[in-house]
């Protein structure tokens, strides 16, 4: 079974983080919420508090097939300032593992230098921070093992793209039908 880690920072966009966690778990894909601090309790950008599965000290990157970054502010800024997050992003990209981000978080990928020559999307107005990317304006952009998305309103298509990455398009479509999602 595939196993992913979603890096959770204080100030993250709650819907982007929890939609990915919920839908991947429904699909049977392992996903651990990893607080990028020493505390499991995280407060999102809209004051919603929740508890992660692990802290950054407990996180072992070798145990995962992919990493996901939710957006939100100042969550994205906090992700970009975490050496463990940026090291993981670079390492996973080098290994060809899934590297996925939504909203403002693809800018962390730009800062890490992993978007050179790749297609990517992000929250409107932040495109200049996708260093080296071929910027696209689709809801979800897939370029090999790099998946990016534009914002909270694209959280479900983003999560479905993650399911498709691991389990195939048929499973993603089946999940969309189960949750009564249509475009």
C-alpha positions in Angstrom: 0.0 0.0 0.0 1.2 3.5 -0.9 2.0 5.7 2.1 2.2 9.5 2.0 3.0 12.3 4.4 1.2 15.6 4.4 3.3 18.3 6.1 1.1 20.4 8.4 2.2 23.9 9.5 0.5 26.4 11.8 -1.4 28.7 9.5 -2.2 26.0 6.9 -5.4 26.1 4.8 -7.5 23.6 6.7 -9.7 22.5 3.7 -6.7 21.8 1.5 -5.0 19.7 4.2 -8.0 17.8 5.5 -9.6 17.1 2.1 -6.5 15.3 0.9 -6.2 13.4 4.2 -9.9 12.4 4.1 -10.1 11.3 0.5 -6.8 9.4 0.5 -7.8 7.5 3.6 -11.2 6.7 2.1 -9.3 5.3 -0.9 -7.1 3.1 1.3 -3.9 5.1 0.7 -1.9 5.6 3.9 -1.4 9.2 4.8 0.2 10.6 8.0 -0.4 14.2 9.0 3.1 15.5 10.1 3.3 18.6 12.2 6.4 20.5 11.2 6.9 21.5 14.8 7.5 19.6 18.0 3.8 19.8 18.8 1.1 17.6 17.4 -1.6 20.3 17.8 -1.8 22.6 14.8 -3.9 25.7 14.3 -5.0 26.4 10.8 -5.2 29.8 9.1 -8.9 30.1 10.0 -8.5 29.2 13.7 -9.5 25.5 13.3 -7.3 23.4 15.6 -6.6 19.7 14.9 -4.1 17.1 15.9 -1.5 15.5 13.6 -0.4 11.9 13.6 3.3 12.7 14.0 5.7 15.5 14.8 8.6 16.4 12.5 11.0 14.6 14.9 9.0 11.4 14.5 8.9 11.6 10.7 11.1 9.2 8.8 11.1 10.2 5.1 12.2 6.7 4.0 8.9 5.3 5.1 6.9 7.3 2.5 6.1 7.2 -1.2 5.1 10.8 -1.4 4.9 14.2 0.3 2.0 16.7 0.1 2.1 20.4 1.0 -1.2 22.2 1.7 -1.2 26.0 1.2 -2.6 28.8 3.3 -0.8 31.7 5.0 1.3 31.8 7.0 1.4 28.0 6.6 3.2 28.1 3.3 5.8 30.5 4.6 6.3 28.2 7.6 6.7 25.1 5.3 9.3 27.0 3.3 11.3 27.9 6.4 11.4 24.3 7.6 14.7 22.7 6.6 13.2 19.2 7.1 10.4 20.0 4.7 12.6 21.5 2.0 15.1 18.6 2.4 12.3 16.1 2.0 10.8 17.9 -1.1 14.2 17.9 -2.8 15.0 14.3 -1.9 11.6 13.0 -2.9 11.9 14.8 -6.3 15.3 13.3 -6.8 14.0 9.9 -6.1 11.0 10.3 -8.4 8.5 10.1 -5.5 5.3 12.0 -5.5 5.7 15.7 -4.6 2.4 17.4 -4.5 1.3 20.9 -3.4 -1.8 23.1 -3.6 -2.5 26.8 -3.4 0.5 28.9 -2.3 2.5 25.8 -1.4 3.8 25.1 -5.0 6.0 28.2 -4.3 7.9 26.1 -1.9 8.7 23.8 -4.8 9.8 26.8 -6.8 12.1 27.9 -4.0 13.5 24.3 -3.8 14.3 24.4 -7.5 12.3 21.3 -8.4 10.0 22.9 -11.0 12.6 23.6 -13.7 11.0 22.7 -17.0 8.0 21.2 -15.4 4.3 22.2 -15.7 2.9 23.7 -12.4 0.0 25.7 -11.1 -0.5 27.8 -7.9 -2.7 30.3 -6.3 -3.4 33.3 -8.6 -0.8 36.0 -8.3 2.0 33.8 -7.1 3.0 32.4 -10.5 6.3 34.4 -10.5 7.4 32.2 -7.5 7.2 29.0 -9.5 10.8 29.4 -10.5 11.6 27.6 -13.7 8.1 26.2 -14.2 5.9 26.2 -17.3 3.0 27.9 -15.5 -0.5 26.5 -16.2 -3.9 27.7 -15.1 -5.7 24.4 -14.9 -7.3 23.4 -11.5 -4.8 20.5 -11.2 -1.5 20.1 -13.1 0.2 16.8 -13.3 3.8 16.5 -14.6 5.0 13.0 -13.9 5.3 12.7 -10.1 4.8 16.4 -9.5 1.2 17.4 -8.9 0.1 21.0 -8.2 -3.2 22.7 -7.8 -4.6 26.3 -7.5 -6.4 26.7 -4.2 -9.1 25.7 -1.7 -11.8 25.4 -4.5 -9.6 22.8 -6.2 -9.0 20.7 -3.1 -11.3 17.8 -4.2 -9.9 17.6 -7.8 -6.4 17.8 -6.2 -7.1 14.9 -3.8 -8.7 12.9 -6.7 -5.5 13.4 -8.7 -3.5 12.0 -5.8 -5.7 9.0 -5.8 -5.3 8.6 -9.5 -1.5 8.8 -9.2 -1.4 5.9 -6.8 -4.4 3.8 -7.8 -5.4 4.8 -11.3 -8.0 7.0 -13.0 -10.8 4.4 -12.5 -10.3 4.5 -8.7 -10.3 8.3 -8.7 -13.5 8.3 -10.7 -15.1 5.8 -8.4 -14.2 8.0 -5.4 -15.7 11.0 -7.2 -18.9 9.2 -7.6 -18.9 7.9 -4.0 -18.6 11.5 -2.7 -21.1 12.8 -5.3 -18.5 15.1 -6.9 -18.9 16.3 -10.5 -17.3 19.0 -12.5 
